[in-house]
Amino acid sequence: MIRLHRLGGSEHEFDLNPDLVLTVESTPDTVVTLTTGTKLVVAESPDSVTAAVREWRVGVLERALKR
C-alpha cells in the first residue's frame, strides 16, 4: 500500500493499493485514476505518486526474489 493525502490537508490521508492505479495526471491538481474508474484528487505531485508506486513494486519484487 502507498500512503497519499486527499487534497485539502494532511488529516485526509489514506492508503491505496498501487495495483489499482491506472493513470496519474496533473490538471493542475494531481488526479489519480483507478482501474475501477474512480478518480482521486491528491496533494502529492504526479512524480511523487509515480515514485511511491515504483518503490512499492520494487519492494514486492525484492521480497519475492529472496524466497
mmCIF file of the N, C-alpha and C atoms, coordinates in Angstrom:
data_MODEL
# 
_entry.id   MODEL 
# 
loop_
_atom_site.group_PDB 
_atom_site.id 
_atom_site.type_symbol 
_atom_site.label_atom_id 
_atom_site.label_alt_id 
_atom_site.label_comp_id 
_atom_site.label_asym_id 
_atom_site.label_entity_id 
_atom_site.label_seq_id 
_atom_site.pdbx_PDB_ins_code 
_atom_site.Cartn_x 
_atom_site.Cartn_y 
_atom_site.Cartn_z 
_atom_site.occupancy 
_atom_site.B_iso_or_equiv 
_atom_site.pdbx_formal_charge 
_atom_site.auth_seq_id 
_atom_site.auth_comp_id 
_atom_site.auth_asym_id 
_atom_site.auth_atom_id 
_atom_site.pdbx_PDB_model_num 
ATOM 1   N N  . MET A 1 1  ? 0.842   -1.178  0.000   1.00 0.00 ? 1  MET A N  1 
ATOM 2   C CA . MET A 1 1  ? 0.000   0.000   0.000   1.00 0.00 ? 1  MET A CA 1 
ATOM 3   C C  . MET A 1 1  ? 0.888   1.242   0.000   1.00 0.00 ? 1  MET A C  1 
ATOM 4   N N  . ILE A 1 2  ? 0.384   2.295   -0.622  1.00 0.00 ? 2  ILE A N  1 
ATOM 5   C CA . ILE A 1 2  ? 1.083   3.575   -0.586  1.00 0.00 ? 2  ILE A CA 1 
ATOM 6   C C  . ILE A 1 2  ? 0.190   4.573   0.150   1.00 0.00 ? 2  ILE A C  1 
ATOM 7   N N  . ARG A 1 3  ? 0.810   5.481   0.882   1.00 0.00 ? 3  ARG A N  1 
ATOM 8   C CA . ARG A 1 3  ? 0.060   6.482   1.646   1.00 0.00 ? 3  ARG A CA 1 
ATOM 9   C C  . ARG A 1 3  ? -0.019  7.769   0.842   1.00 0.00 ? 3  ARG A C  1 
ATOM 10  N N  . LEU A 1 4  ? -1.245  8.250   0.647   1.00 0.00 ? 4  LEU A N  1 
ATOM 11  C CA . LEU A 1 4  ? -1.496  9.501   -0.067  1.00 0.00 ? 4  LEU A CA 1 
ATOM 12  C C  . LEU A 1 4  ? -2.354  10.405  0.808   1.00 0.00 ? 4  LEU A C  1 
ATOM 13  N N  . HIS A 1 5  ? -2.495  11.647  0.377   1.00 0.00 ? 5  HIS A N  1 
ATOM 14  C CA . HIS A 1 5  ? -3.300  12.630  1.108   1.00 0.00 ? 5  HIS A CA 1 
ATOM 15  C C  . HIS A 1 5  ? -4.296  13.274  0.149   1.00 0.00 ? 5  HIS A C  1 
ATOM 16  N N  . ARG A 1 6  ? -5.559  13.234  0.517   1.00 0.00 ? 6  ARG A N  1 
ATOM 17  C CA . ARG A 1 6  ? -6.559  13.921  -0.299  1.00 0.00 ? 6  ARG A CA 1 
ATOM 18  C C  . ARG A 1 6  ? -6.251  15.407  -0.289  1.00 0.00 ? 6  ARG A C  1 
ATOM 19  N N  . LEU A 1 7  ? -6.500  16.062  -1.383  1.00 0.00 ? 7  LEU A N  1 
ATOM 20  C CA . LEU A 1 7  ? -6.245  17.491  -1.462  1.00 0.00 ? 7  LEU A CA 1 
ATOM 21  C C  . LEU A 1 7  ? -7.085  18.195  -0.410  1.00 0.00 ? 7  LEU A C  1 
ATOM 22  N N  . GLY A 1 8  ? -6.450  19.029  0.389   1.00 0.00 ? 8  GLY A N  1 
ATOM 23  C CA . GLY A 1 8  ? -7.182  19.753  1.412   1.00 0.00 ? 8  GLY A CA 1 
ATOM 24  C C  . GLY A 1 8  ? -6.550  19.635  2.782   1.00 0.00 ? 8  GLY A C  1 
ATOM 25  N N  . GLY A 1 9  ? -5.530  18.814  2.923   1.00 0.00 ? 9  GLY A N  1 
ATOM 26  C CA . GLY A 1 9  ? -4.855  18.743  4.212   1.00 0.00 ? 9  GLY A CA 1 
ATOM 27  C C  . GLY A 1 9  ? -4.346  17.366  4.544   1.00 0.00 ? 9  GLY A C  1 
ATOM 28  N N  . SER A 1 10 ? -3.339  17.345  5.399   1.00 0.00 ? 10 SER A N  1 
ATOM 29  C CA . SER A 1 10 ? -2.702  16.081  5.756   1.00 0.00 ? 10 SER A CA 1 
ATOM 30  C C  . SER A 1 10 ? -3.601  15.196  6.607   1.00 0.00 ? 10 SER A C  1 
ATOM 31  N N  . GLU A 1 11 ? -4.640  15.771  7.208   1.00 0.00 ? 11 GLU A N  1 
ATOM 32  C CA . GLU A 1 11 ? -5.541  14.961  8.028   1.00 0.00 ? 11 GLU A CA 1 
ATOM 33  C C  . GLU A 1 11 ? -6.399  14.025  7.182   1.00 0.00 ? 11 GLU A C  1 
ATOM 34  N N  . HIS A 1 12 ? -6.357  14.196  5.870   1.00 0.00 ? 12 HIS A N  1 
ATOM 35  C CA . HIS A 1 12 ? -7.150  13.368  4.972   1.00 0.00 ? 12 HIS A CA 1 
ATOM 36  C C  . HIS A 1 12 ? -6.287  12.302  4.304   1.00 0.00 ? 12 HIS A C  1 
ATOM 37  N N  . GLU A 1 13 ? -5.394  11.661  5.075   1.00 0.00 ? 13 GLU A N  1 
ATOM 38  C CA . GLU A 1 13 ? -4.514  10.670  4.470   1.00 0.00 ? 13 GLU A CA 1 
ATOM 39  C C  . GLU A 1 13 ? -5.231  9.328   4.349   1.00 0.00 ? 13 GLU A C  1 
ATOM 40  N N  . PHE A 1 14 ? -4.790  8.551   3.370   1.00 0.00 ? 14 PHE A N  1 
ATOM 41  C CA . PHE A 1 14 ? -5.359  7.227   3.156   1.00 0.00 ? 14 PHE A CA 1 
ATOM 42  C C  . PHE A 1 14 ? -4.319  6.343   2.489   1.00 0.00 ? 14 PHE A C  1 
ATOM 43  N N  . ASP A 1 15 ? -4.521  5.046   2.581   1.00 0.00 ? 15 ASP A N  1 
ATOM 44  C CA . ASP A 1 15 ? -3.638  4.081   1.933   1.00 0.00 ? 15 ASP A CA 1 
ATOM 45  C C  . ASP A 1 15 ? -4.331  3.549   0.691   1.00 0.00 ? 15 ASP A C  1 
ATOM 46  N N  . LEU A 1 16 ? -3.545  3.404   -0.375  1.00 0.00 ? 16 LEU A N  1 
ATOM 47  C CA . LEU A 1 16 ? -4.086  2.977   -1.660  1.00 0.00 ? 16 LEU A CA 1 
ATOM 48  C C  . LEU A 1 16 ? -3.316  1.768   -2.166  1.00 0.00 ? 16 LEU A C  1 
ATOM 49  N N  . ASN A 1 17 ? -4.027  0.800   -2.683  1.00 0.00 ? 17 ASN A N  1 
ATOM 50  C CA . ASN A 1 17 ? -3.405  -0.358  -3.318  1.00 0.00 ? 17 ASN A CA 1 
ATOM 51  C C  . ASN A 1 17 ? -2.852  0.098   -4.667  1.00 0.00 ? 17 ASN A C  1 
ATOM 52  N N  . PRO A 1 18 ? -1.535  0.089   -4.854  1.00 0.00 ? 18 PRO A N  1 
ATOM 53  C CA . PRO A 1 18 ? -0.936  0.579   -6.099  1.00 0.00 ? 18 PRO A CA 1 
ATOM 54  C C  . PRO A 1 18 ? -1.362  -0.211  -7.333  1.00 0.00 ? 18 PRO A C  1 
ATOM 55  N N  . ASP A 1 19 ? -1.816  -1.442  -7.146  1.00 0.00 ? 19 ASP A N  1 
ATOM 56  C CA . ASP A 1 19 ? -2.276  -2.232  -8.290  1.00 0.00 ? 19 ASP A CA 1 
ATOM 57  C C  . ASP A 1 19 ? -3.525  -1.629  -8.926  1.00 0.00 ? 19 ASP A C  1 
ATOM 58  N N  . LEU A 1 20 ? -4.209  -0.747  -8.210  1.00 0.00 ? 20 LEU A N  1 
ATOM 59  C CA . LEU A 1 20 ? -5.427  -0.131  -8.737  1.00 0.00 ? 20 LEU A CA 1 
ATOM 60  C C  . LEU A 1 20 ? -5.159  1.132   -9.550  1.00 0.00 ? 20 LEU A C  1 
ATOM 61  N N  . VAL A 1 21 ? -3.920  1.635   -9.523  1.00 0.00 ? 21 VAL A N  1 
ATOM 62  C CA . VAL A 1 21 ? -3.597  2.891   -10.210 1.00 0.00 ? 21 VAL A CA 1 
ATOM 63  C C  . VAL A 1 21 ? -3.504  2.651   -11.713 1.00 0.00 ? 21 VAL A C  1 
ATOM 64  N N  . LEU A 1 22 ? -4.325  3.377   -12.462 1.00 0.00 ? 22 LEU A N  1 
ATOM 65  C CA . LEU A 1 22 ? -4.323  3.288   -13.923 1.00 0.00 ? 22 LEU A CA 1 
ATOM 66  C C  . LEU A 1 22 ? -3.527  4.440   -14.524 1.00 0.00 ? 22 LEU A C  1 
ATOM 67  N N  . THR A 1 23 ? -3.849  5.679   -14.107 1.00 0.00 ? 23 THR A N  1 
ATOM 68  C CA . THR A 1 23 ? -3.123  6.854   -14.593 1.00 0.00 ? 23 THR A CA 1 
ATOM 69  C C  . THR A 1 23 ? -2.942  7.860   -13.467 1.00 0.00 ? 23 THR A C  1 
ATOM 70  N N  . VAL A 1 24 ? -1.927  8.713   -13.642 1.00 0.00 ? 24 VAL A N  1 
ATOM 71  C CA . VAL A 1 24 ? -1.684  9.835   -12.733 1.00 0.00 ? 24 VAL A CA 1 
ATOM 72  C C  . VAL A 1 24 ? -1.505  11.056  -13.620 1.00 0.00 ? 24 VAL A C  1 
ATOM 73  N N  . GLU A 1 25 ? -2.359  12.071  -13.411 1.00 0.00 ? 25 GLU A N  1 
ATOM 74  C CA . GLU A 1 25 ? -2.341  13.264  -14.260 1.00 0.00 ? 25 GLU A CA 1 
ATOM 75  C C  . GLU A 1 25 ? -2.202  14.526  -13.416 1.00 0.00 ? 25 GLU A C  1 
ATOM 76  N N  . SER A 1 26 ? -1.693  15.572  -14.049 1.00 0.00 ? 26 SER A N  1 
ATOM 77  C CA . SER A 1 26 ? -1.639  16.893  -13.434 1.00 0.00 ? 26 SER A CA 1 
ATOM 78  C C  . SER A 1 26 ? -2.574  17.794  -14.222 1.00 0.00 ? 26 SER A C  1 
ATOM 79  N N  . THR A 1 27 ? -3.630  18.320  -13.547 1.00 0.00 ? 27 THR A N  1 
ATOM 80  C CA . THR A 1 27 ? -4.675  19.046  -14.290 1.00 0.00 ? 27 THR A CA 1 
ATOM 81  C C  . THR A 1 27 ? -5.054  20.431  -13.754 1.00 0.00 ? 27 THR A C  1 
ATOM 82  N N  . PRO A 1 28 ? -4.439  21.264  -13.035 1.00 0.00 ? 28 PRO A N  1 
ATOM 83  C CA . PRO A 1 28 ? -3.103  21.185  -12.464 1.00 0.00 ? 28 PRO A CA 1 
ATOM 84  C C  . PRO A 1 28 ? -3.037  20.385  -11.177 1.00 0.00 ? 28 PRO A C  1 
ATOM 85  N N  . ASP A 1 29 ? -4.177  20.074  -10.540 1.00 0.00 ? 29 ASP A N  1 
ATOM 86  C CA . ASP A 1 29 ? -4.128  19.203  -9.362  1.00 0.00 ? 29 ASP A CA 1 
ATOM 87  C C  . ASP A 1 29 ? -3.787  17.791  -9.822  1.00 0.00 ? 29 ASP A C  1 
ATOM 88  N N  . THR A 1 30 ? -3.234  17.010  -8.918  1.00 0.00 ? 30 THR A N  1 
ATOM 89  C CA . THR A 1 30 ? -2.884  15.632  -9.254  1.00 0.00 ? 30 THR A CA 1 
ATOM 90  C C  . THR A 1 30 ? -4.129  14.765  -9.145  1.00 0.00 ? 30 THR A C  1 
ATOM 91  N N  . VAL A 1 31 ? -4.479  14.111  -10.244 1.00 0.00 ? 31 VAL A N  1 
ATOM 92  C CA . VAL A 1 31 ? -5.642  13.232  -10.297 1.00 0.00 ? 31 VAL A CA 1 
ATOM 93  C C  . VAL A 1 31 ? -5.156  11.815  -10.555 1.00 0.00 ? 31 VAL A C  1 
ATOM 94  N N  . VAL A 1 32 ? -5.492  10.913  -9.631  1.00 0.00 ? 32 VAL A N  1 
ATOM 95  C CA . VAL A 1 32 ? -5.149  9.502   -9.771  1.00 0.00 ? 32 VAL A CA 1 
ATOM 96  C C  . VAL A 1 32 ? -6.419  8.784   -10.215 1.00 0.00 ? 32 VAL A C  1 
ATOM 97  N N  . THR A 1 33 ? -6.362  8.153   -11.379 1.00 0.00 ? 33 THR A N  1 
ATOM 98  C CA . THR A 1 33 ? -7.498  7.383   -11.875 1.00 0.00 ? 33 THR A CA 1 
ATOM 99  C C  . THR A 1 33 ? -7.232  5.915   -11.585 1.00 0.00 ? 33 THR A C  1 
ATOM 100 N N  . LEU A 1 34 ? -8.229  5.259   -10.995 1.00 0.00 ? 34 LEU A N  1 
ATOM 101 C CA . LEU A 1 34 ? -8.092  3.853   -10.641 1.00 0.00 ? 34 LEU A CA 1 
ATOM 102 C C  . LEU A 1 34 ? -8.683  2.961   -11.721 1.00 0.00 ? 34 LEU A C  1 
ATOM 103 N N  . THR A 1 35 ? -8.330  1.699   -11.693 1.00 0.00 ? 35 THR A N  1 
ATOM 104 C CA . THR A 1 35 ? -8.856  0.741   -12.668 1.00 0.00 ? 35 THR A CA 1 
ATOM 105 C C  . THR A 1 35 ? -10.364 0.590   -12.543 1.00 0.00 ? 35 THR A C  1 
ATOM 106 N N  . THR A 1 36 ? -10.927 1.014   -11.417 1.00 0.00 ? 36 THR A N  1 
ATOM 107 C CA . THR A 1 36 ? -12.374 0.946   -11.199 1.00 0.00 ? 36 THR A CA 1 
ATOM 108 C C  . THR A 1 36 ? -13.104 2.126   -11.830 1.00 0.00 ? 36 THR A C  1 
ATOM 109 N N  . GLY A 1 37 ? -12.329 3.129   -12.304 1.00 0.00 ? 37 GLY A N  1 
ATOM 110 C CA . GLY A 1 37 ? -12.920 4.339   -12.858 1.00 0.00 ? 37 GLY A CA 1 
ATOM 111 C C  . GLY A 1 37 ? -12.996 5.481   -11.864 1.00 0.00 ? 37 GLY A C  1 
ATOM 112 N N  . THR A 1 38 ? -12.741 5.192   -10.595 1.00 0.00 ? 38 THR A N  1 
ATOM 113 C CA . THR A 1 38 ? -12.741 6.225   -9.560  1.00 0.00 ? 38 THR A CA 1 
ATOM 114 C C  . THR A 1 38 ? -11.575 7.176   -9.777  1.00 0.00 ? 38 THR A C  1 
ATOM 115 N N  . LYS A 1 39 ? -11.830 8.468   -9.580  1.00 0.00 ? 39 LYS A N  1 
ATOM 116 C CA . LYS A 1 39 ? -10.781 9.481   -9.694  1.00 0.00 ? 39 LYS A CA 1 
ATOM 117 C C  . LYS A 1 39 ? -10.560 10.093  -8.317  1.00 0.00 ? 39 LYS A C  1 
ATOM 118 N N  . LEU A 1 40 ? -9.299  10.166  -7.906  1.00 0.00 ? 40 LEU A N  1 
ATOM 119 C CA . LEU A 1 40 ? -8.927  10.733  -6.618  1.00 0.00 ? 40 LEU A CA 1 
ATOM 120 C C  . LEU A 1 40 ? -8.045  11.950  -6.844  1.00 0.00 ? 40 LEU A C  1 
ATOM 121 N N  . VAL A 1 41 ? -8.363  13.067  -6.191  1.00 0.00 ? 41 VAL A N  1 
ATOM 122 C CA . VAL A 1 41 ? -7.527  14.265  -6.261  1.00 0.00 ? 41 VAL A CA 1 
ATOM 123 C C  . VAL A 1 41 ? -6.658  14.255  -5.011  1.00 0.00 ? 41 VAL A C  1 
ATOM 124 N N  . VAL A 1 42 ? -5.336  14.235  -5.213  1.00 0.00 ? 42 VAL A N  1 
ATOM 125 C CA . VAL A 1 42 ? -4.415  14.097  -4.091  1.00 0.00 ? 42 VAL A CA 1 
ATOM 126 C C  . VAL A 1 42 ? -3.458  15.281  -4.018  1.00 0.00 ? 42 VAL A C  1 
ATOM 127 N N  . ALA A 1 43 ? -2.870  15.463  -2.836  1.00 0.00 ? 43 ALA A N  1 
ATOM 128 C CA . ALA A 1 43 ? -1.953  16.579  -2.599  1.00 0.00 ? 43 ALA A CA 1 
ATOM 129 C C  . ALA A 1 43 ? -0.568  16.326  -3.190  1.00 0.00 ? 43 ALA A C  1 
ATOM 130 N N  . GLU A 1 44 ? -0.184  15.067  -3.337  1.00 0.00 ? 44 GLU A N  1 
ATOM 131 C CA . GLU A 1 44 ? 1.146   14.736  -3.849  1.00 0.00 ? 44 GLU A CA 1 
ATOM 132 C C  . GLU A 1 44 ? 1.265   15.093  -5.323  1.00 0.00 ? 44 GLU A C  1 
ATOM 133 N N  . SER A 1 45 ? 2.487   15.333  -5.757  1.00 0.00 ? 45 SER A N  1 
ATOM 134 C CA . SER A 1 45 ? 2.739   15.602  -7.175  1.00 0.00 ? 45 SER A CA 1 
ATOM 135 C C  . SER A 1 45 ? 2.659   14.291  -7.956  1.00 0.00 ? 45 SER A C  1 
ATOM 136 N N  . PRO A 1 46 ? 2.429   14.375  -9.267  1.00 0.00 ? 46 PRO A N  1 
ATOM 137 C CA . PRO A 1 46 ? 2.431   13.151  -10.077 1.00 0.00 ? 46 PRO A CA 1 
ATOM 138 C C  . PRO A 1 46 ? 3.739   12.375  -9.935  1.00 0.00 ? 46 PRO A C  1 
ATOM 139 N N  . ASP A 1 47 ? 4.868   13.082  -9.869  1.00 0.00 ? 47 ASP A N  1 
ATOM 140 C CA . ASP A 1 47 ? 6.161   12.407  -9.707  1.00 0.00 ? 47 ASP A CA 1 
ATOM 141 C C  . ASP A 1 47 ? 6.238   11.659  -8.379  1.00 0.00 ? 47 ASP A C  1 
ATOM 142 N N  . SER A 1 48 ? 5.683   12.235  -7.319  1.00 0.00 ? 48 SER A N  1 
ATOM 143 C CA . SER A 1 48 ? 5.694   11.580  -6.006  1.00 0.00 ? 48 SER A CA 1 
ATOM 144 C C  . SER A 1 48 ? 4.837   10.323  -6.004  1.00 0.00 ? 48 SER A C  1 
ATOM 145 N N  . VAL A 1 49 ? 3.671   10.397  -6.631  1.00 0.00 ? 49 VAL A N  1 
ATOM 146 C CA . VAL A 1 49 ? 2.792   9.228   -6.706  1.00 0.00 ? 49 VAL A CA 1 
ATOM 147 C C  . VAL A 1 49 ? 3.468   8.126   -7.522  1.00 0.00 ? 49 VAL A C  1 
ATOM 148 N N  . THR A 1 50 ? 4.030   8.496   -8.655  1.00 0.00 ? 50 THR A N  1 
ATOM 149 C CA . THR A 1 50 ? 4.713   7.523   -9.507  1.00 0.00 ? 50 THR A CA 1 
ATOM 150 C C  . THR A 1 50 ? 5.882   6.881   -8.765  1.00 0.00 ? 50 THR A C  1 
ATOM 151 N N  . ALA A 1 51 ? 6.650   7.684   -8.043  1.00 0.00 ? 51 ALA A N  1 
ATOM 152 C CA . ALA A 1 51 ? 7.785   7.153   -7.279  1.00 0.00 ? 51 ALA A CA 1 
ATOM 153 C C  . ALA A 1 51 ? 7.318   6.198   -6.186  1.00 0.00 ? 51 ALA A C  1 
ATOM 154 N N  . ALA A 1 52 ? 6.220   6.527   -5.509  1.00 0.00 ? 52 ALA A N  1 
ATOM 155 C CA . ALA A 1 52 ? 5.697   5.658   -4.456  1.00 0.00 ? 52 ALA A CA 1 
ATOM 156 C C  . ALA A 1 52 ? 5.249   4.317   -5.031  1.00 0.00 ? 52 ALA A C  1 
ATOM 157 N N  . VAL A 1 53 ? 4.583   4.346   -6.183  1.00 0.00 ? 53 VAL A N  1 
ATOM 158 C CA . VAL A 1 53 ? 4.148   3.103   -6.831  1.00 0.00 ? 53 VAL A CA 1 
ATOM 159 C C  . VAL A 1 53 ? 5.375   2.287   -7.239  1.00 0.00 ? 53 VAL A C  1 
ATOM 160 N N  . ARG A 1 54 ? 6.362   2.946   -7.827  1.00 0.00 ? 54 ARG A N  1 
ATOM 161 C CA . ARG A 1 54 ? 7.583   2.260   -8.264  1.00 0.00 ? 54 ARG A CA 1 
ATOM 162 C C  . ARG A 1 54 ? 8.294   1.615   -7.073  1.00 0.00 ? 54 ARG A C  1 
ATOM 163 N N  . GLU A 1 55 ? 8.469   2.369   -5.982  1.00 0.00 ? 55 GLU A N  1 
ATOM 164 C CA . GLU A 1 55 ? 9.137   1.843   -4.791  1.00 0.00 ? 55 GLU A CA 1 
ATOM 165 C C  . GLU A 1 55 ? 8.382   0.652   -4.217  1.00 0.00 ? 55 GLU A C  1 
ATOM 166 N N  . TRP A 1 56 ? 7.062   0.719   -4.216  1.00 0.00 ? 56 TRP A N  1 
ATOM 167 C CA . TRP A 1 56 ? 6.260   -0.386  -3.704  1.00 0.00 ? 56 TRP A CA 1 
ATOM 168 C C  . TRP A 1 56 ? 6.477   -1.633  -4.559  1.00 0.00 ? 56 TRP A C  1 
ATOM 169 N N  . ARG A 1 57 ? 6.462   -1.472  -5.882  1.00 0.00 ? 57 ARG A N  1 
ATOM 170 C CA . ARG A 1 57 ? 6.660   -2.613  -6.782  1.00 0.00 ? 57 ARG A CA 1 
ATOM 171 C C  . ARG A 1 57 ? 8.060   -3.211  -6.635  1.00 0.00 ? 57 ARG A C  1 
ATOM 172 N N  . VAL A 1 58 ? 9.062   -2.362  -6.492  1.00 0.00 ? 58 VAL A N  1 
ATOM 173 C CA . VAL A 1 58 ? 10.430  -2.853  -6.281  1.00 0.00 ? 58 VAL A CA 1 
ATOM 174 C C  . VAL A 1 58 ? 10.489  -3.669  -4.991  1.00 0.00 ? 58 VAL A C  1 
ATOM 175 N N  . GLY A 1 59 ? 9.853   -3.185  -3.943  1.00 0.00 ? 59 GLY A N  1 
ATOM 176 C CA . GLY A 1 59 ? 9.825   -3.910  -2.672  1.00 0.00 ? 59 GLY A CA 1 
ATOM 177 C C  . GLY A 1 59 ? 9.168   -5.271  -2.800  1.00 0.00 ? 59 GLY A C  1 
ATOM 178 N N  . VAL A 1 60 ? 8.079   -5.336  -3.543  1.00 0.00 ? 60 VAL A N  1 
ATOM 179 C CA . VAL A 1 60 ? 7.389   -6.612  -3.761  1.00 0.00 ? 60 VAL A CA 1 
ATOM 180 C C  . VAL A 1 60 ? 8.315   -7.582  -4.485  1.00 0.00 ? 60 VAL A C  1 
ATOM 181 N N  . LEU A 1 61 ? 8.971   -7.111  -5.537  1.00 0.00 ? 61 LEU A N  1 
ATOM 182 C CA . LEU A 1 61 ? 9.879   -7.972  -6.302  1.00 0.00 ? 61 LEU A CA 1 
ATOM 183 C C  . LEU A 1 61 ? 11.078  -8.413  -5.467  1.00 0.00 ? 61 LEU A C  1 
ATOM 184 N N  . GLU A 1 62 ? 11.639  -7.509  -4.676  1.00 0.00 ? 62 GLU A N  1 
ATOM 185 C CA . GLU A 1 62 ? 12.777  -7.872  -3.827  1.00 0.00 ? 62 GLU A CA 1 
ATOM 186 C C  . GLU A 1 62 ? 12.404  -8.969  -2.846  1.00 0.00 ? 62 GLU A C  1 
ATOM 187 N N  . ARG A 1 63 ? 11.237  -8.841  -2.222  1.00 0.00 ? 63 ARG A N  1 
ATOM 188 C CA . ARG A 1 63 ? 10.800  -9.863  -1.265  1.00 0.00 ? 63 ARG A CA 1 
ATOM 189 C C  . ARG A 1 63 ? 10.539  -11.185 -1.965  1.00 0.00 ? 63 ARG A C  1 
ATOM 190 N N  . ALA A 1 64 ? 9.996   -11.148 -3.164  1.00 0.00 ? 64 ALA A N  1 
ATOM 191 C CA . ALA A 1 64 ? 9.713   -12.381 -3.905  1.00 0.00 ? 64 ALA A CA 1 
ATOM 192 C C  . ALA A 1 64 ? 11.005  -13.085 -4.313  1.00 0.00 ? 64 ALA A C  1 
ATOM 193 N N  . LEU A 1 65 ? 12.017  -12.323 -4.690  1.00 0.00 ? 65 LEU A N  1 
ATOM 194 C CA . LEU A 1 65 ? 13.277  -12.919 -5.142  1.00 0.00 ? 65 LEU A CA 1 
ATOM 195 C C  . LEU A 1 65 ? 14.110  -13.473 -3.994  1.00 0.00 ? 65 LEU A C  1 
ATOM 196 N N  . LYS A 1 66 ? 13.857  -13.046 -2.773  1.00 0.00 ? 66 LYS A N  1 
ATOM 197 C CA . LYS A 1 66 ? 14.594  -13.546 -1.608  1.00 0.00 ? 66 LYS A CA 1 
ATOM 198 C C  . LYS A 1 66 ? 14.106  -14.914 -1.162  1.00 0.00 ? 66 LYS A C  1 
ATOM 199 N N  . ARG A 1 67 ? 13.005  -15.365 -1.674  1.00 0.00 ? 67 ARG A N  1 
ATOM 200 C CA . ARG A 1 67 ? 12.440  -16.657 -1.249  1.00 0.00 ? 67 ARG A CA 1 
ATOM 201 C C  . ARG A 1 67 ? 13.156  -17.800 -1.871  1.00 0.00 ? 67 ARG A C  1 
# 
